[in-house]
Amino acid sequence: MARPGESFIRLIGAIDQQIVRLSQCLLALMVIITFVSVIGRTFFSKSVPDDLLFSEMLMVAVVFLPMGFVQSVGAHLEVTVITEHFPQKIQTVLVKLGLIIGITFFGLMTWFSAQMAWEAWELDAIAYGSALSIPEWPAKALIPLGLGWWCVRMFVQLVFRAARPKHETELTQALEATEGYTSGNTQTKNGTGV
């Protein structure tokens, strides 16, 4: 029998995958612009106009858009030296508390960065030093999009326990990695174990 919200969690995961693919494409575009600019400077004494500005703006996308995916796989930094020794119930409460604090803090960041993007759009602000008069708002709009999706991801994990990554503690990972050595399962090429 399907767990509650399983299809919704799969939908969120599918959206994550598309966001990661978009980020990968934008990273590739950043590399191509840099490559073409270097070739142009080296062989033709001309570079792509605003190449550094394009790279900076694409870097915003590459950093902020996949944050929700990183949350989904549990790859954000965690310090669990003490908490991994707590009982499971306390760990669950701490995870929920962390998600609530994260949603609150990054929700506020989403709101304030969205206001900045909106102001840049209203003022039709041009990026500083842009030869092509590139507007600032697209890069600024990527920040609240990435942060907002991250908040959605945390909210889904708060509501649906099944959406949380399957964590192992560092201790458990180390023990599993050394299990073959301690269980007498240390065979060599000749099968003697010596």
Secondary structure, DSSP 8 states (H G I E B T S, - for coil): ---TTHHHHHHHHHHHHHHHHHHHHHHHHHHHHHHHHHHHHHHHS---TTHHHHHHHHHHHHHHTTHHHHHHTT-S----TTGGGS-HHHHHHHHHHHHHHHHHHHHHHHHHHHHHHHHHHHHT-B-TT-SS--BSHHHHHHHHHHHHHHHHHHHHHHH-GGGS-----HHHHHHHHHHHHHTT----TTSS--
